[in-house]
Amino acid sequence: QVHLVESGGGLVQAGGSLRLSCAASGSGFSINTMGWYRQAPGKQRELVAAITSGNNTNYADSVKGRFTISMDNAKNTIDLQMNSLKPEDTAVYYCNGHIYNWGWYNYWGQGTQVTVSS
């Protein structure tokens, strides 16, 4: 079993910055892709940013130039640096991992709240 544990998040004013971290733990697993999704009240969950073990990245258009995702392959962690935050970035952010653990599985973290005040 693989567990994704998130940290970071909180309340920040518009224009501010936050950093989210996610650590994958378990044994005998191999990461293909990890990323961050978010879900605002009344909206569908959407991809924010993703990164492969080969450091290829993908960003939602709404966060390009403001958010940066990075991965530490040795520690099985990813970070999401969020700058120039806007009120519309307010959502619960979920860590996601496409991970091989005796088969390919999609894992999710518990979610962390990000609130941006105007």
C-alpha positions in Angstrom: 0.0 0.0 0.0 1.2 3.5 -0.9 0.2 6.6 1.1 0.3 10.2 -0.1 0.7 12.7 2.7 0.3 16.4 2.0 1.5 19.4 3.9 1.3 23.1 3.4 -1.8 25.1 2.4 -3.6 27.7 4.5 -4.8 31.2 4.2 -3.0 33.9 2.2 -3.9 37.3 0.7 -4.1 37.8 -3.0 -0.7 38.2 -4.5 0.9 36.0 -1.8 2.6 32.7 -2.0 2.2 29.2 -0.6 4.1 26.0 -1.0 2.4 22.5 -0.9 4.4 19.3 -0.4 3.4 15.7 -0.9 5.3 12.6 0.2 4.7 9.1 -1.0 5.4 6.4 1.5 5.3 2.6 1.4 7.5 -0.1 0.1 8.4 -1.6 -3.3 6.7 1.1 -5.4 7.8 3.1 -8.4 6.4 6.5 -9.4 5.5 7.3 -12.9 3.7 10.6 -12.5 2.6 12.7 -9.5 0.6 15.9 -9.5 -1.8 18.3 -7.9 -5.5 18.6 -8.5 -7.9 21.0 -6.9 -11.6 21.2 -6.3 -13.5 24.4 -5.5 -17.0 24.3 -4.0 -19.5 23.3 -6.7 -16.9 22.6 -9.3 -15.3 19.5 -10.7 -11.8 18.4 -9.6 -9.3 19.7 -12.1 -5.6 19.2 -12.8 -3.3 21.9 -11.6 0.1 20.6 -12.4 1.8 17.2 -13.0 5.3 15.9 -13.2 6.8 12.7 -14.4 9.8 10.8 -12.9 11.7 12.1 -15.9 10.8 15.7 -14.9 8.4 16.4 -17.7 5.8 18.9 -16.5 2.3 19.9 -17.4 0.3 22.9 -16.1 -3.2 24.1 -16.3 -3.4 27.3 -18.4 -4.8 29.2 -15.4 -1.6 28.6 -13.3 1.1 28.8 -16.0 3.8 31.3 -15.0 2.6 31.4 -11.4 2.9 27.8 -10.1 6.0 25.5 -10.3 5.9 21.8 -9.6 9.1 19.9 -8.7 10.0 16.3 -7.8 12.6 14.9 -5.6 13.0 11.3 -6.9 15.2 10.2 -4.0 12.7 11.3 -1.4 9.5 10.4 -3.4 8.2 13.9 -2.8 6.7 16.7 -4.9 6.3 20.3 -4.2 4.0 22.9 -5.7 5.3 26.5 -5.3 2.3 28.8 -5.8 3.1 32.5 -6.4 0.9 35.5 -7.3 -2.1 33.7 -5.8 -5.6 34.8 -6.8 -8.9 34.3 -5.0 -10.0 31.9 -7.8 -7.1 29.6 -6.7 -9.1 28.9 -3.5 -9.9 25.2 -3.4 -9.0 21.9 -1.7 -5.8 20.7 -3.3 -5.2 17.0 -3.7 -2.0 15.2 -4.3 -2.2 12.4 -6.9 0.2 9.7 -7.9 0.2 7.2 -10.7 2.3 4.6 -9.1 3.4 1.0 -9.7 2.9 -1.2 -6.6 2.4 -4.8 -7.9 0.3 -3.2 -10.6 -0.5 0.4 -11.7 -2.7 2.3 -9.3 -3.9 5.9 -8.9 -3.4 7.2 -5.4 -4.8 10.3 -3.7 -3.9 12.3 -0.7 -6.4 13.5 1.8 -6.5 17.1 0.5 -5.4 20.4 1.9 -7.3 23.7 1.9 -5.9 26.7 0.2 -7.8 30.0 0.7 -6.8 33.2 -1.0 -8.5 36.3 0.3 -9.0 39.4 -1.8 
